[in-house]
Structure formats: C-alpha cells, structure tokens
Amino acid sequence: MSQALVRAGVSATLSGGGAVTIYAENLYLSGDLDFVTTAQLKRIVAAIEPLGFVRSPGAREFTHPGTRFYVEFPPGPLGFGDTVVSDDDATTLETAFGPIRIVTPTQLVMDRLAAYVHWNDNPSFDQALMVVRKQPIDWPELYAWAERDRIDRAVVEKLKAKA
C-alpha cells in the first residue's frame, strides 16, 4: 500500500499505534495503521482502492477483506503535541514488503507522551516505554521538545528512569 501511495504522489507517514507495534517489536498490537497525510482524500482513494481497500462511509478509514486491521488517514500536518514537523523529518523503513515512511522512534515517543499528558492516557505512556526499551532515542531532542511544548520535564525523566 505504501508504494501505491508513493506512486500516486501521496506523502503519508505511519504514526500512532502501528508505529508502536513496529518499534516495540510486537510487544503492542495496534488494530489500525494511521498514515498522517495532507493529501486530498480522493487521491488516497484512487491509490488504494485498486488494491482492494474499501472506504468506510463518511470517514478517512479503509478496510480490506484480507485483514481484520484497518487503515486510517488522519489529516496532516504531522505533529506531536504543539510541534509540527515536516514529512521529510520522518524516516523510511525497509520492510519485506517494500519501504514505508514512518515517524522516528523519538518522534513516536513525543506523540505518545503528548497523549499521556494532554489526555491523561496512561496506555500511551506504556507504549512510549515499550519503544524506548527497544529503540535508540534522541534524549536531548526529546527534552527540547518537552520544553517547547510545555511538557513537564519530570514526565521525560520518569520515562527515562523506567527505560
């Protein structure tokens, strides 16, 4: 699917729970794949419907008869808390099925910590912890992000201490 999006000129970056599944090496299993994009929905539809994906009525979600998972396209821009980042700041991960654009592990931790702080979502903290235990994190970048987004430094310290 990722390659079909690229061929259609759609820049979409995997974030959220699907990225947690990858970076936490399957310690967490997401039920969906969130590809953040600023592309128009009609371009997304044109790219992935030929692959068998079916759009949910009135939504930016797609299902496929070959899987129980669904794909969602949250509208961009890509951001974590109050911080907006360029698609180019994401990374490309080579997989057995081809390359996929995905947030970096550090960006993913930002995303999960933002959910933890702003929505009091404890599972998001747990997901951030799974990622930091499996992936290298740019801690100075994470601290700088927390300061810019007015996230209490103690939250990052708590995560680092448990890592």
NUVEX-490884 format. One record per atom (N, C-alpha, C): residue number from 1; x, y, z. Coordinates in nm, 4 decimals. Each point is the difference from the previous one (the first is absolute). Layout:
// NUVEX-490884
  loro         u         v         w
   NUM         X         Y         Z
...
END
This chain:
// NUVEX-490884
  loro         u         v         w
     1    0.0812   -0.1181    0.0000
     1   -0.0812    0.1181    0.0000
     1    0.0860    0.1251    0.0000
     2    0.1048   -0.0010    0.0795
     2    0.0875    0.1161    0.0101
     2    0.0560    0.0382   -0.1373
     3    0.0396   -0.1014   -0.0768
     3    0.0551    0.0279   -0.1331
     3   -0.1067    0.0561   -0.0940
     4   -0.1237   -0.0478    0.0138
     4   -0.1090    0.0523   -0.0826
     4   -0.0240    0.1474    0.0318
     5    0.0103    0.0360    0.1257
     5   -0.0159    0.1399    0.0385
     5    0.1113    0.0854   -0.0606
     6    0.1221   -0.0493    0.0083
     6    0.1137    0.0741   -0.0567
     6   -0.0179    0.0173   -0.1502
     7   -0.0407   -0.1063   -0.0690
     7   -0.0209    0.0099   -0.1450
     7   -0.1071    0.1032   -0.0347
     8   -0.0972    0.0177    0.0909
     8   -0.1075    0.0969   -0.0231
     8    0.0390    0.1405    0.0468
     9    0.1235    0.0139    0.0475
     9    0.0461    0.1308    0.0457
     9   -0.0540    0.0386    0.1371
    10   -0.0412   -0.0993    0.0782
    10   -0.0540    0.0247    0.1336
    10    0.1096   -0.0254    0.1030
    11    0.0345    0.1034    0.0743
    11    0.0949   -0.0143    0.1092
    11   -0.0797   -0.0311    0.1267
    12    0.0186   -0.1182    0.0541
    12   -0.0723   -0.0432    0.1191
    12    0.0984   -0.0661    0.0949
    13   -0.0063    0.0378    0.1267
    13    0.0963   -0.0472    0.0987
    13   -0.0701   -0.0822    0.1070
    14    0.0470   -0.1226    0.0197
    14   -0.0555   -0.0858    0.1033
    14    0.0348    0.0556    0.1368
    15   -0.1023    0.0124    0.0836
    15    0.0163    0.0493    0.1358
    15   -0.0921   -0.0809    0.0905
    16   -0.0124    0.0399    0.1240
    16   -0.0963   -0.0624    0.0897
    16    0.0336   -0.1430    0.0369
    17   -0.1056   -0.0758    0.0290
    17    0.0155   -0.1364    0.0498
    17    0.0710   -0.0936   -0.0950
    18   -0.0205    0.0169   -0.1303
    18    0.0696   -0.0855   -0.0965
    18    0.1508    0.0183    0.0079
    19    0.0429    0.1242    0.0187
    19    0.1434    0.0265    0.0155
    19    0.0499   -0.0580    0.1321
    20   -0.0839    0.0061    0.1047
    20    0.0379   -0.0618    0.1279
    20    0.0219   -0.1497   -0.0200
    21   -0.0896   -0.0651   -0.0721
    21    0.0139   -0.1435   -0.0256
    21    0.1353   -0.0315   -0.0635
    22    0.0375    0.0793   -0.0988
    22    0.1274   -0.0228   -0.0689
    22    0.1181    0.0252    0.0925
    23    0.0043    0.1180    0.0614
    23    0.1160    0.0366    0.0813
    23    0.0087   -0.0756    0.1324
    24   -0.1133   -0.0445    0.0526
    24    0.0020   -0.0782    0.1239
    24    0.0129   -0.1493   -0.0294
    25    0.0249   -0.0318   -0.1256
    25    0.0240   -0.1375   -0.0435
    25   -0.1128   -0.0942    0.0442
    26   -0.1224    0.0443   -0.0282
    26   -0.1222   -0.0771    0.0227
    26   -0.0379   -0.0208    0.1463
    27    0.0566    0.0769    0.0910
    27   -0.0452   -0.0064    0.1389
    27   -0.1391    0.0614    0.0131
    28   -0.0343    0.0860   -0.0948
    28   -0.1303    0.0650   -0.0045
    28   -0.0597   -0.0317   -0.1367
    29   -0.1289   -0.0275   -0.0040
    29   -0.0650   -0.0283   -0.1271
    29   -0.1110    0.1013   -0.0240
    30    0.0182    0.0804   -0.1012
    30   -0.1003    0.0992   -0.0367
    30   -0.1028   -0.0631   -0.0925
    31   -0.1214    0.0495    0.0047
    31   -0.1055   -0.0496   -0.0885
    31   -0.0093    0.0766   -0.1298
    32    0.0820    0.1057   -0.0118
    32   -0.0054    0.0796   -0.1219
    32    0.1364    0.0577   -0.0333
    33    0.0085    0.0530   -0.1194
    33    0.1192    0.0706   -0.0463
    33   -0.0416    0.1427   -0.0292
    34    0.0644    0.0950    0.0666
    34   -0.0294    0.1419   -0.0195
    34    0.1080    0.0613   -0.0884
    35   -0.0400    0.0388   -0.1207
    35    0.0909    0.0664   -0.0929
    35   -0.0392    0.1476   -0.0071
    36    0.0793    0.0849    0.0625
    36   -0.0283    0.1425    0.0024
    36    0.0381    0.0598   -0.1347
    37   -0.0923    0.0788   -0.0571
    37    0.0239    0.0572   -0.1324
    37   -0.0785    0.1293   -0.0185
    38    0.0534    0.0848   -0.0847
    38   -0.0729    0.1209   -0.0383
    38   -0.0660   -0.0191   -0.1364
    39    0.0128   -0.1187   -0.0560
    39   -0.0554   -0.0277   -0.1332
    39   -0.1528    0.0008    0.0041
    40   -0.0573    0.0351   -0.1117
    40   -0.1455   -0.0027   -0.0126
    40   -0.0481   -0.1449    0.0023
    41   -0.1156   -0.0197    0.0596
    41   -0.0562   -0.1333    0.0138
    41   -0.0197   -0.0684   -0.1347
    42   -0.0380    0.0752   -0.1021
    42   -0.0238   -0.0621   -0.1302
    42    0.1289   -0.0591   -0.0576
    43    0.1142    0.0582    0.0320
    43    0.1277   -0.0561   -0.0465
    43    0.0326   -0.1285    0.0746
    44   -0.0321   -0.0032    0.1289
    44    0.0223   -0.1209    0.0789
    44   -0.0876   -0.1131   -0.0528
    45   -0.1279    0.0314   -0.0211
    45   -0.0947   -0.0994   -0.0511
    45    0.0487   -0.0565   -0.1328
    46    0.0410    0.0886   -0.0902
    46    0.0464   -0.0438   -0.1319
    46    0.1231   -0.0905    0.0102
    47    0.0825    0.0227    0.1006
    47    0.1230   -0.0783    0.0146
    47   -0.0239   -0.1379    0.0601
    48   -0.0939   -0.0106    0.0961
    48   -0.0083   -0.1278    0.0721
    48   -0.1251   -0.0829   -0.0285
    49   -0.1018    0.0587   -0.0579
    49   -0.1167   -0.0830   -0.0348
    49    0.0348   -0.1103   -0.0996
    50    0.0880    0.0258   -0.0985
    50    0.0367   -0.1095   -0.0908
    50    0.0682   -0.1184    0.0708
    51    0.0486    0.0222    0.1217
    51    0.0638   -0.1062    0.0776
    51   -0.1019   -0.0803    0.0815
    52   -0.1266    0.0406   -0.0068
    52   -0.1052   -0.0708    0.0721
    52   -0.0463    0.0673    0.1274
    53    0.0519    0.1177    0.0294
    53   -0.0426    0.0731    0.1188
    53   -0.1351    0.0655   -0.0261
    54   -0.0849   -0.0019    0.1012
    54   -0.1345    0.0560   -0.0100
    54   -0.0137    0.1106    0.1040
    55   -0.0442    0.1153   -0.0456
    55   -0.0147    0.1139    0.0901
    55   -0.1261   -0.0148    0.0854
    56    0.0160    0.0263    0.1292
    56   -0.1150    0.0033    0.0902
    56   -0.0807    0.1252   -0.0318
    57   -0.1322   -0.0089   -0.0072
    57   -0.0825    0.1155   -0.0369
    57    0.0256    0.1213    0.0896
    58    0.0282    0.1130   -0.0638
    58    0.0188    0.1257    0.0710
    58    0.1250    0.0086    0.0845
    59    0.0940   -0.0881   -0.0199
    59    0.1190   -0.0028    0.0852
    59    0.1270   -0.0022   -0.0839
    60    0.1111    0.0162    0.0688
    60    0.1315   -0.0110   -0.0616
    60    0.0615   -0.1355    0.0361
    61   -0.0861   -0.0998    0.0189
    61    0.0416   -0.1352    0.0362
    61   -0.0303   -0.0948   -0.1143
    62    0.0870   -0.1007   -0.0122
    62   -0.0145   -0.1000   -0.1059
    62    0.0183   -0.1381    0.0605
    63   -0.0788   -0.0936   -0.0483
    63    0.0156   -0.1398    0.0394
    63    0.0422   -0.0791   -0.1223
    64    0.0452   -0.1201    0.0263
    64    0.0394   -0.0901   -0.1087
    64   -0.0496   -0.1391    0.0378
    65   -0.0616   -0.0726   -0.0929
    65   -0.0544   -0.1316    0.0343
    65    0.1064   -0.1006    0.0426
    66    0.1257    0.0280   -0.0279
    66    0.1061   -0.0942    0.0339
    66    0.0572    0.0170    0.1391
    67   -0.0528    0.0945    0.0788
    67    0.0544    0.0221    0.1338
    67   -0.1059    0.0575    0.0926
    68    0.0190   -0.0205    0.1293
    68   -0.0917    0.0579    0.0979
    68    0.0429    0.1416    0.0395
    69    0.1181    0.0395   -0.0421
    69    0.0499    0.1329    0.0313
    69   -0.0570    0.1010   -0.0996
    70   -0.0072    0.1250    0.0414
    70   -0.0431    0.1020   -0.0934
    70    0.1066    0.1082   -0.0105
    71   -0.0118    0.0794   -0.1039
    71    0.0953    0.1075   -0.0271
    71   -0.0748    0.1318    0.0121
    72    0.0613    0.0927    0.0689
    72   -0.0597    0.1321    0.0176
    72    0.0986    0.1059   -0.0486
    73   -0.0545    0.1089   -0.0528
    73    0.0821    0.1094   -0.0510
    73   -0.0348    0.1293    0.0724
    74    0.0518    0.0164    0.1239
    74   -0.0256    0.1252    0.0711
    74    0.0579    0.1172   -0.0810
    75   -0.0719    0.1118   -0.0016
    75    0.0495    0.1144   -0.0764
    75    0.1252    0.0590    0.0635
    76    0.0949    0.0374   -0.0853
    76    0.1235    0.0634    0.0454
    76   -0.0230    0.1463    0.0282
    77    0.1043    0.0662    0.0367
    77    0.1389   -0.0442   -0.0078
    77    0.0378   -0.0928    0.1150
    78    0.1117   -0.0651   -0.0187
    78    0.0556   -0.0888    0.0999
    78    0.0435    0.0833    0.1197
    79   -0.0436   -0.0387    0.1187
    79    0.0376    0.0769    0.1177
    79   -0.0104   -0.0824    0.1262
    80    0.0651    0.0497    0.1023
    80    0.0047   -0.0655    0.1302
    80   -0.0206    0.1075    0.1044
    81   -0.1151   -0.0016    0.0659
    81   -0.0328    0.1086    0.0909
    81   -0.0188    0.1264   -0.0827
    82    0.0666    0.1059    0.0382
    82   -0.0085    0.1264   -0.0736
    82    0.1053    0.0110   -0.1095
    83    0.0864   -0.0987   -0.0121
    83    0.1103    0.0030   -0.0950
    83   -0.0414   -0.0627   -0.1327
    84    0.0134    0.0764   -0.1066
    84   -0.0266   -0.0496   -0.1355
    84    0.1348   -0.0280   -0.0646
    85    0.0101   -0.1147   -0.0672
    85    0.1248   -0.0368   -0.0665
    85   -0.0258   -0.0266   -0.1477
    86    0.1009    0.0145   -0.0774
    86   -0.0069   -0.0278   -0.1426
    86   -0.0044   -0.1505   -0.0231
    87   -0.0707   -0.0411   -0.1049
    87    0.0007   -0.1415   -0.0380
    87    0.1429   -0.0494   -0.0194
    88    0.0867    0.0888   -0.0475
    88    0.1381   -0.0374   -0.0268
    88    0.0783   -0.0302    0.1275
    89   -0.0536    0.0411    0.1152
    89    0.0666   -0.0292    0.1265
    89   -0.0287   -0.1411    0.0495
    90   -0.0940   -0.0671   -0.0655
    90   -0.0270   -0.1405    0.0318
    90    0.1119   -0.0838   -0.0625
    91   -0.0089   -0.1294    0.0145
    91    0.1021   -0.0879   -0.0560
    91   -0.0665   -0.1019   -0.0919
    92    0.0792   -0.0715   -0.0738
    92   -0.0520   -0.1080   -0.0837
    92    0.0551   -0.1307    0.0530
    93   -0.0910   -0.0914    0.0218
    93    0.0368   -0.1314    0.0516
    93   -0.0135   -0.1013   -0.1125
    94    0.1038   -0.0766   -0.0233
    94   -0.0057   -0.1045   -0.1020
    94   -0.0649   -0.1232    0.0617
    95   -0.1012   -0.0528   -0.0657
    95   -0.0681   -0.1203    0.0485
    95    0.0028   -0.1062   -0.1094
    96   -0.0436   -0.1175    0.0346
    96   -0.0076   -0.1089   -0.0980
    96   -0.1001    0.0323   -0.1111
    97   -0.0902    0.0941    0.0269
    97   -0.1032    0.0369   -0.0977
    97    0.0322    0.1312   -0.0710
    98    0.1172    0.0547    0.0266
    98    0.0402    0.1256   -0.0614
    98    0.0154    0.1089    0.1043
    99    0.0459    0.1168   -0.0427
    99    0.0251    0.1094    0.0943
    99   -0.1302    0.0616    0.0520
   100    0.0082    0.0500    0.1221
   100   -0.1139    0.0673    0.0606
   100    0.0507    0.1249    0.0731
   101   -0.0698    0.1113   -0.0220
   101    0.0347    0.1233    0.0721
   101   -0.0622   -0.0113    0.1389
   102    0.0816    0.0261    0.1033
   102   -0.0432   -0.0167    0.1387
   102    0.0655    0.1078    0.0861
   103   -0.0680    0.0401    0.1052
   103    0.0603    0.0933    0.0939
   103    0.1239   -0.0648    0.0600
   104    0.0913    0.0798    0.0492
   104    0.1175   -0.0551    0.0675
   104   -0.0422   -0.0496    0.1385
   105    0.0791   -0.0856    0.0617
   105   -0.0335   -0.0428    0.1360
   105   -0.0154    0.1190    0.0965
   106    0.0867    0.0986   -0.0125
   106   -0.0087    0.1176    0.0879
   106   -0.1295    0.0764   -0.0243
   107   -0.0374    0.0184   -0.1264
   107   -0.1262    0.0683   -0.0305
   107   -0.1190   -0.0784    0.0539
   108    0.0067   -0.1311   -0.0091
   108   -0.1081   -0.0834    0.0506
   108   -0.0140    0.0147    0.1515
   109    0.1117    0.0070    0.0695
   109   -0.0049    0.0206    0.1445
   109   -0.0614    0.1367    0.0299
   110    0.0323    0.1011   -0.0788
   110   -0.0640    0.1315    0.0167
   110   -0.1520   -0.0131   -0.0128
   111   -0.0430   -0.0703   -0.1028
   111   -0.1425   -0.0194   -0.0257
   111   -0.0678   -0.0682    0.1186
   112    0.0607   -0.1061    0.0483
   112   -0.0592   -0.0748    0.1112
   112    0.0007    0.0820    0.1295
   113    0.1082    0.0750    0.0251
   113    0.0046    0.0822    0.1209
   113   -0.1003    0.1144   -0.0073
   114   -0.0198    0.0563   -0.1195
   114   -0.1004    0.1061   -0.0153
   114   -0.1384   -0.0533    0.0357
   115   -0.0327   -0.1213   -0.0450
   115   -0.1295   -0.0608    0.0330
   115   -0.0095   -0.0276    0.1494
   116    0.1082   -0.0454    0.0575
   116    0.0034   -0.0282    0.1435
   116   -0.0283    0.1266    0.0808
   117    0.0657    0.1089   -0.0361
   117   -0.0127    0.1248    0.0756
   117   -0.1328    0.0700   -0.0277
   118   -0.0348    0.0157   -0.1267
   118   -0.1166    0.0815   -0.0352
   118   -0.1336   -0.0710    0.0230
   119   -0.0009   -0.1321   -0.0106
   119   -0.1257   -0.0741    0.0138
   119    0.0020   -0.0951    0.1191
   120    0.1081    0.0093    0.0813
   120    0.0145   -0.0878    0.1153
   120   -0.0133   -0.1462   -0.0419
   121    0.0627   -0.0329   -0.1133
   121   -0.0112   -0.1327   -0.0603
   121    0.1174   -0.0877    0.0441
   122   -0.0193   -0.0714    0.1092
   122    0.1076   -0.0836    0.0549
   122    0.0518   -0.1055   -0.0969
   123   -0.0853   -0.0635   -0.0827
   123    0.0543   -0.0967   -0.0961
   123    0.1019    0.0625   -0.0961
   124   -0.0153    0.1276   -0.0294
   124    0.0974    0.0657   -0.0888
   124    0.1378    0.0076    0.0651
   125    0.0041    0.0235    0.1318
   125    0.1285   -0.0016    0.0699
   125    0.0614   -0.1392   -0.0084
   126   -0.0822   -0.1019    0.0213
   126    0.0488   -0.1383   -0.0079
   126    0.0556   -0.0306   -0.1391
   127   -0.0658    0.0496   -0.1037
   127    0.0476   -0.0214   -0.1372
   127    0.1324    0.0722   -0.0222
   128    0.0127    0.1222    0.0525
   128    0.1269    0.0728   -0.0109
   128    0.1113   -0.0796    0.0668
   129   -0.0313   -0.0581    0.1144
   129    0.0988   -0.0794    0.0724
   129    0.0426   -0.1226   -0.0806
   130   -0.0955   -0.0657   -0.0641
   130    0.0334   -0.1149   -0.0847
   130    0.0987    0.0403   -0.1093
   131   -0.0229    0.1171   -0.0591
   131    0.0861    0.0475   -0.1086
   131    0.1396    0.0325    0.0521
   132    0.0103    0.0735    0.1106
   132    0.1329    0.0389    0.0484
   132    0.0806   -0.1200    0.0472
   133   -0.0666   -0.1072    0.0363
   133    0.0719   -0.1202    0.0418
   133    0.0536   -0.0807   -0.1189
   134   -0.0512    0.0278   -0.1189
   134    0.0404   -0.0765   -0.1185
   134    0.0787    0.0814   -0.1030
   135   -0.0107    0.1333    0.0052
   135    0.0586    0.0836   -0.1042
   135    0.0886    0.1085    0.0595
   136    0.1025    0.0424   -0.0758
   136    0.0787    0.1150    0.0467
   136   -0.0854    0.1271   -0.0107
   137    0.0069    0.0822    0.1024
   137   -0.0774    0.1239    0.0064
   137    0.0965    0.1176    0.0074
   138   -0.0328    0.1075   -0.0672
   138    0.0782    0.1235    0.0088
   138   -0.0529    0.0772    0.1217
   139    0.0577   -0.0291    0.1158
   139   -0.0486    0.0595    0.1244
   139    0.0115    0.1515    0.0003
   140    0.1112    0.0607   -0.0473
   140    0.0041    0.1467   -0.0040
   140   -0.1134    0.0596   -0.0850
   141   -0.0312   -0.0647   -0.1126
   141   -0.1111    0.0468   -0.0831
   141   -0.1330   -0.0139    0.0741
   142   -0.0163   -0.1092    0.0729
   142   -0.1234   -0.0229    0.0752
   142   -0.0164    0.1044    0.1106
   143    0.1078    0.0311    0.0710
   143   -0.0060    0.1032    0.1046
   143   -0.0306    0.1372   -0.0607
   144    0.0629    0.0313   -0.1138
   144   -0.0248    0.1295   -0.0656
   144   -0.1459    0.0107   -0.0447
   145   -0.0539   -0.1092   -0.0550
   145   -0.1408   -0.0014   -0.0397
   145   -0.0891    0.0245    0.1214
   146    0.0281   -0.0692    0.1096
   146   -0.0821    0.0149    0.1212
   146    0.0014    0.1450    0.0480
   147    0.1146    0.0614   -0.0040
   147    0.0088    0.1399    0.0426
   147   -0.0816    0.0907   -0.0923
   148    0.0139   -0.0194   -0.1320
   148   -0.0761    0.0815   -0.0965
   148   -0.1501   -0.0183    0.0170
   149   -0.0419   -0.1223    0.0283
   149   -0.1435   -0.0302    0.0096
   149   -0.0535    0.0109    0.1431
   150    0.0832    0.0516    0.0879
   150   -0.0397    0.0207    0.1394
   150   -0.0440   -0.1314    0.0670
   151    0.0746   -0.1051   -0.0311
   151   -0.0191   -0.1300    0.0657
   151    0.0963   -0.0030    0.1186
   152   -0.0505   -0.0317    0.1155
   152    0.0831   -0.0044    0.1199
   152    0.1187   -0.0936   -0.0224
   153    0.1188    0.0515    0.0247
   153    0.1225   -0.0788   -0.0166
   153   -0.0066   -0.1300    0.0794
   154   -0.0737    0.0012    0.1092
   154   -0.0109   -0.1187    0.0849
   154   -0.0630   -0.1176   -0.0752
   155   -0.0834    0.0280   -0.0992
   155   -0.0611   -0.1067   -0.0792
   155    0.1081   -0.0727   -0.0793
   156    0.0891    0.0749   -0.0620
   156    0.1096   -0.0595   -0.0759
   156    0.0956   -0.0730    0.0952
   157    0.0258    0.0617    0.1143
   157    0.0872   -0.0640    0.0996
   157   -0.0587   -0.1338    0.0456
   158   -0.1313   -0.0027    0.0226
   158   -0.0677   -0.1241    0.0413
   158    0.0174   -0.1073   -0.1050
   159   -0.0179    0.0390   -0.1277
   159    0.0147   -0.0960   -0.1086
   159    0.1437   -0.0513   -0.0082
   160    0.0941    0.0912    0.0081
   160    0.1418   -0.0375   -0.0098
   160    0.0407   -0.0914    0.1157
   161   -0.0505    0.0277    0.1187
   161    0.0345   -0.0810    0.1179
   161   -0.0530   -0.1429   -0.0133
   162   -0.1137   -0.0164   -0.0645
   162   -0.0597   -0.1330   -0.0165
   162    0.0593   -0.0764   -0.1182
   163    0.0676    0.0737   -0.0894
   163    0.0575   -0.0629   -0.1188
   163    0.1142   -0.0900    0.0421
END
